[in-house]
């Protein structure tokens, strides 16, 4: 009888959804995650506060460009950390995996391919080989970690803590403790500092992204309507779509307002054997590394929401015993998750070393803490089963904004770490209180 009552109530709510929406509050009708809205508000407050303390230097095209480029490598790894934490594991070795992947990729470009294979600097094959090498190294080590965790039943904390100590120093021995440079020019384009789309292509990407956003919202609305689910008021859909389009095009306009320095433009013209016209100017536009992050974010979101692997990941995180009893091969699933995490570490190694245009032994130092913090601040529950890709990316942006802002203000490095650590603990506390209020799992 109780089940029939609940079913009837559910059907009544479903049928009354569109009609009763006018009785709901503004944000309820928009159906916006209040936690996500709070994170966006926190980011805006951080940006405004640092802009005030830096005399308007924080919210400038130049700093926004640098901020997003610096965020990319951590944000990419944070998307993978979501899956790891959702399945109730942890990966402390991501910074070390980035370092070893970067070390081998840099040695491939600067030493092994030129000296052993005979491919001279600038050969078009160097960059693809180096990229594939970085991805392969990260994936293989990640899969090995997953095998130790899944099949050998060694706790992920121990496996990856050992990896944190092992792989960075394996990379140190690979490079003999030296900074490896220069890297291939085609390779460094992926770092974002040198590789950008320019004004015209950036606007084209922004317009396409805006059109895709509107299409996705409209398609989701039609799908809900066709399946008889409650839909938002049309004004709510228009509001959300309008805010998204303004944000996308506003970001593109900001990047297009950052001009390349005149001295650098002159050197570029001289390298081509040309003379720069008087009064000539050119803007950076959208960095290629940000496009890579967008592609990763879309791919990881589709994996999480639309694939069997994603359903298995969240089912296992929600209840590992039930998932195994239902036929999910949780051991193999663990290997896949850690291999994916390793792949993303290898990709981040490509972007980080390309941005720096070299491999240094301290590359990726403390990235494991930044990545975990980004995922947790973004709403991934350490108890498993809950997490979002967009939340992790926003968490990475907030972390990088705090660090960059404090550096611009002149805060000492030890105090920066104290602040970041405090923010992490506070964010987890807020998340716990939020979940308690909603009756969610903590």
C-alpha positions in Angstrom: 0.0 0.0 0.0 2.8 2.4 0.9 4.6 1.6 -2.4 1.3 2.4 -4.3 0.9 5.6 -2.4 4.5 6.7 -3.2 4.0 5.8 -6.9 0.8 7.8 -7.1 2.4 10.7 -5.4 5.3 10.5 -7.8 3.0 10.4 -10.8 1.0 13.4 -9.4 4.2 15.4 -9.0 5.4 14.5 -12.5 2.1 15.6 -14.0 1.9 18.7 -11.9 5.5 19.7 -12.5 5.1 22.2 -15.3 1.9 23.7 -13.9 3.1 24.0 -10.3 6.5 25.5 -11.2 5.2 29.0 -10.7 4.8 28.3 -7.0 8.5 27.5 -6.7 11.2 30.0 -5.9 13.4 31.6 -8.5 16.4 29.3 -8.1 14.2 26.3 -7.6 12.7 26.9 -11.1 16.1 27.3 -12.6 17.1 24.0 -11.0 20.6 25.2 -10.4 22.8 23.2 -8.0 23.2 25.6 -5.1 26.6 24.2 -4.2 27.8 24.9 -7.7 26.3 28.4 -7.5 28.1 28.9 -4.2 31.4 27.9 -5.8 30.9 30.4 -8.6 30.1 33.1 -6.1 33.2 32.2 -4.1 35.3 32.5 -7.2 33.8 35.9 -8.1 34.5 37.1 -4.5 38.1 35.9 -4.6 38.6 37.6 -8.0 37.1 40.9 -6.8 39.0 40.9 -3.5 42.4 40.3 -5.2 41.6 42.8 -7.8 41.1 45.4 -5.1 44.3 44.5 -3.2 46.3 44.5 -6.5 45.0 47.9 -7.7 43.1 46.3 -10.5 45.8 44.0 -11.8 44.0 40.7 -11.0 41.0 41.0 -13.3 42.9 42.0 -16.5 43.1 40.1 -19.8 46.8 39.3 -19.1 46.2 37.8 -15.7 43.1 35.9 -16.8 45.0 34.5 -19.7 47.9 33.4 -17.4 45.5 32.1 -14.7 43.6 29.8 -17.1 46.8 28.5 -18.7 48.3 27.7 -15.3 45.1 25.9 -14.2 44.9 23.5 -17.1 47.3 20.8 -16.1 45.9 20.5 -12.5 42.3 20.7 -13.9 42.9 17.8 -16.3 44.2 15.6 -13.5 41.4 16.6 -11.2 38.8 15.2 -13.7 40.5 11.8 -13.3 40.8 12.2 -9.6 37.0 12.5 -9.5 36.6 8.9 -10.7 39.3 7.7 -8.3 37.7 9.2 -5.2 34.2 8.3 -6.3 35.3 4.6 -6.1 36.6 5.2 -2.6 40.3 5.3 -3.5 42.9 8.0 -3.5 45.9 8.7 -5.8 48.9 10.5 -4.1 51.2 9.8 -7.0 49.7 12.1 -9.7 52.5 14.7 -9.3 55.2 12.1 -9.5 53.5 10.5 -12.6 53.5 13.9 -14.2 57.2 14.3 -13.4 58.3 10.9 -14.8 56.2 11.3 -17.9 57.6 14.8 -18.5 61.2 13.5 -17.9 60.9 10.7 -20.4 59.1 12.9 -22.9 61.8 15.6 -22.6 64.6 13.1 -22.9 62.9 11.7 -26.0 63.0 15.1 -27.6 66.3 16.5 -26.5 68.5 13.4 -26.2 67.3 10.0 -27.4 65.7 10.8 -30.8 68.4 13.2 -32.0 71.4 11.1 -30.7 70.1 7.5 -31.1 67.6 7.7 -34.0 69.1 10.7 -35.7 66.0 12.9 -35.8 67.3 16.5 -35.8 65.7 19.2 -33.7 62.6 20.5 -35.6 61.8 17.2 -37.3 58.0 16.9 -37.5 58.1 13.4 -36.0 59.6 14.5 -32.7 56.6 16.1 -31.2 54.1 13.2 -31.9 56.5 10.6 -30.6 57.1 12.6 -27.4 53.4 13.1 -26.8 52.6 9.4 -27.3 55.5 8.5 -25.0 54.2 10.8 -22.2 50.7 9.3 -22.5 52.0 5.7 -22.7 54.3 6.1 -19.6 51.5 7.7 -17.5 48.9 5.0 -18.6 51.2 2.1 -18.0 52.2 3.2 -14.5 48.6 4.1 -13.7 47.5 0.6 -14.8 50.2 -0.9 -12.7 48.9 1.0 -9.7 45.4 -0.2 -10.4 46.6 -3.8 -10.7 48.3 -3.5 -7.2 45.1 -2.0 -5.8 42.5 -4.1 -7.5 44.1 -7.5 -7.8 46.7 -7.5 -5.1 44.4 -5.7 -2.6 47.1 -3.3 -1.5 45.4 -0.1 -0.2 45.5 2.7 -2.8 46.9 5.1 -0.2 50.0 2.9 0.3 50.4 2.1 -3.4 50.3 5.7 -4.5 52.2 7.0 -1.5 55.0 4.6 -2.6 54.6 5.9 -6.2 54.9 9.5 -5.0 58.3 8.6 -3.6 59.4 6.3 -6.4 58.5 7.8 -9.7 59.7 11.4 -9.2 63.1 10.1 -8.4 63.1 7.6 -11.2 62.6 10.7 -13.4 65.5 12.4 -11.6 67.8 9.5 -12.5 66.5 9.5 -16.1 67.6 13.1 -16.5 70.7 12.9 -14.3 69.1 15.6 -12.2 69.4 18.1 -15.1 66.8 20.5 -16.5 66.1 19.3 -20.1 65.7 22.0 -22.8 65.0 23.1 -25.4 61.9 21.2 -26.3 60.5 20.8 -29.8 58.8 24.0 -31.0 55.7 22.1 -32.2 55.5 20.4 -28.8 55.6 23.7 -26.9 52.6 25.0 -28.8 50.4 22.7 -26.6 51.4 24.6 -23.5 49.2 27.6 -24.2 51.8 30.2 -23.5 53.0 30.1 -27.1 50.2 28.2 -28.8 47.0 30.3 -29.2 44.3 30.5 -31.9 44.4 34.3 -32.5 41.3 36.6 -32.6 39.4 35.2 -35.5 39.6 31.5 -34.7 38.9 32.3 -31.0 35.6 34.0 -31.9 34.7 31.1 -34.1 35.3 28.6 -31.3 33.3 30.8 -28.9 30.4 31.0 -31.3 30.4 27.3 -31.9 30.6 26.6 -28.1 27.6 29.0 -27.6 25.6 27.3 -30.3 26.4 23.8 -28.8 25.4 25.0 -25.3 22.0 26.2 -26.6 21.5 23.0 -28.6 22.4 20.9 -25.5 19.9 22.7 -23.3 17.1 22.5 -25.9 17.8 18.8 -26.6 17.8 18.0 -22.9 14.5 19.9 -22.5 12.9 18.0 -25.4 14.1 14.7 -24.0 12.6 15.4 -20.6 9.3 16.5 -22.2 9.1 13.4 -24.4 9.7 11.1 -21.5 7.0 12.8 -19.4 9.4 14.4 -16.9 8.8 17.8 -15.4 10.4 20.6 -17.4 11.6 24.1 -16.4 9.7 27.2 -17.5 10.9 28.5 -20.8 12.2 31.7 -19.2 14.4 29.6 -17.0 15.9 27.8 -19.9 16.5 31.1 -21.7 18.1 32.6 -18.6 20.5 29.7 -18.1 21.4 29.7 -21.8 21.9 33.4 -21.9 24.2 33.4 -18.9 26.2 30.6 -20.4 26.6 32.3 -23.8 27.5 35.6 -22.1 30.2 33.8 -20.0 31.6 32.0 -23.0 31.8 35.1 -25.3 32.9 37.3 -22.4 35.8 35.0 -21.8 36.8 35.0 -25.5 36.5 38.8 -25.6 38.8 39.0 -22.6 41.5 36.8 -24.1 41.3 38.6 -27.4 42.0 41.9 -25.5 45.4 40.6 -24.4 47.9 41.8 -27.1 51.1 40.1 -27.8 54.1 42.4 -26.7 55.5 44.5 -29.6 59.0 43.2 -29.0 57.9 39.6 -29.3 55.9 40.4 -32.5 59.1 42.0 -34.0 61.0 38.8 -33.3 58.4 36.7 -34.9 58.4 38.8 -38.0 62.2 38.8 -38.1 62.2 35.0 -37.8 60.2 34.9 -41.0 62.5 37.3 -42.7 59.8 40.1 -42.7 59.5 43.6 -41.3 56.6 44.3 -38.9 54.4 47.1 -40.3 54.2 50.2 -38.2 51.4 50.2 -35.7 50.7 46.5 -36.2 49.2 44.6 -33.2 48.0 41.1 -32.6 46.2 39.4 -29.7 46.8 36.0 -28.2 43.3 34.6 -28.2 42.2 31.2 -26.9 45.1 29.0 -25.7 45.3 25.5 -27.3 45.8 24.0 -23.8 42.4 25.4 -22.8 40.8 23.7 -25.8 42.4 20.4 -24.7 40.9 20.9 -21.3 37.5 21.5 -22.8 37.7 18.3 -24.9 38.8 16.4 -21.8 36.0 17.8 -19.7 33.4 16.9 -22.4 34.8 13.4 -22.8 35.0 12.7 -19.1 31.4 14.0 -18.6 30.1 11.7 -21.3 32.0 8.8 -19.8 30.5 9.6 -16.4 26.9 10.0 -17.6 26.5 8.1 -20.9 28.7 5.0 -20.7 28.6 1.7 -18.9 32.0 2.4 -17.5 30.7 5.6 -15.8 27.6 3.8 -14.4 29.9 1.1 -13.0 32.2 3.7 -11.4 29.4 5.4 -9.6 27.6 2.2 -8.7 30.9 0.8 -7.2 31.5 4.0 -5.3 27.9 4.0 -3.9 28.1 0.4 -2.7 31.2 -1.8 -3.6 29.8 -5.0 -2.2 26.5 -4.7 -4.1 28.3 -3.7 -7.3 30.4 -6.9 -7.1 27.5 -9.1 -6.3 25.6 -7.6 -9.3 28.4 -8.8 -11.6 30.6 -5.8 -12.0 34.3 -6.8 -12.2 35.5 -4.3 -9.6 39.1 -5.5 -9.9 39.3 -4.8 -13.6 37.3 -1.6 -13.1 40.0 -0.4 -10.6 42.7 -1.0 -13.2 40.8 1.0 -15.8 40.3 3.9 -13.4 43.9 4.2 -12.4 45.0 3.7 -16.0 42.8 6.6 -17.0 44.2 8.6 -14.2 47.7 7.8 -15.4 46.8 8.8 -19.0 45.5 12.2 -17.8 48.8 12.6 -15.8 50.7 12.0 -19.0 48.6 14.5 -20.9 49.1 17.0 -18.1 52.9 16.4 -18.3 52.7 17.3 -22.0 50.9 20.6 -21.2 53.0 21.5 -18.2 56.4 20.9 -19.8 55.2 22.6 -23.0 54.1 25.6 -21.0 57.5 25.8 -19.3 59.3 24.9 -22.5 61.6 22.6 -20.5 61.5 19.7 -18.0 62.7 20.7 -14.5 63.0 18.2 -11.6 60.5 20.1 -9.5 57.8 20.0 -12.1 54.5 18.8 -10.6 55.6 19.2 -7.0 52.6 19.2 -4.7 50.3 18.7 -7.6 48.9 15.7 -5.9 47.6 17.9 -3.1 46.2 20.5 -5.5 44.5 17.8 -7.6 42.8 16.2 -4.6 41.9 19.6 -3.2 40.3 20.6 -6.5 38.2 17.4 -6.7 37.1 17.7 -3.1 36.4 21.4 -3.2 34.4 20.7 -6.4 32.0 18.4 -4.5 33.5 14.9 -4.8 32.7 13.0 -1.6 35.6 11.2 0.0 33.1 8.6 1.1 32.5 7.7 -2.6 29.7 7.7 -5.0 29.4 11.4 -5.6 31.3 13.8 -7.8 31.2 16.0 -10.9 33.7 16.8 -13.6 32.7 20.5 -13.9 32.9 20.9 -10.1 36.5 19.6 -10.1 37.5 22.0 -12.9 36.0 24.9 -11.0 37.7 23.7 -7.8 41.1 23.8 -9.7 40.3 27.3 -10.9 39.6 28.4 -7.3 42.8 26.9 -6.0 44.9 28.5 -8.7 43.2 31.9 -8.2 44.0 31.8 -4.5 47.7 31.0 -5.2 48.1 33.4 -8.0 46.3 36.2 -6.1 48.4 35.7 -3.0 51.6 35.7 -5.1 50.5 39.0 -6.7 49.8 40.5 -3.3 53.2 39.4 -2.0 52.1 36.8 0.5 55.0 34.5 1.5 55.0 30.9 0.2 54.5 29.3 3.6 51.5 31.5 4.4 50.1 30.7 0.9 50.1 27.0 1.8 48.5 27.7 5.2 45.7 29.6 3.5 45.2 26.9 0.8 45.1 24.1 3.5 42.6 26.1 5.6 40.4 26.7 2.6 40.5 22.9 1.8 39.4 22.0 5.3 36.7 24.7 5.4 35.4 23.6 2.0 35.1 20.0 3.2 33.3 21.2 6.3 30.9 23.2 4.3 30.3 20.2 2.0 29.5 18.0 5.0 27.0 20.5 6.4 25.4 20.9 3.0 25.0 17.1 2.6 23.6 16.8 6.1 20.9 19.4 5.4 19.9 17.5 2.2 20.0 14.1 4.0 22.8 12.9 1.6 25.5 10.5 2.3 28.6 12.0 3.9 
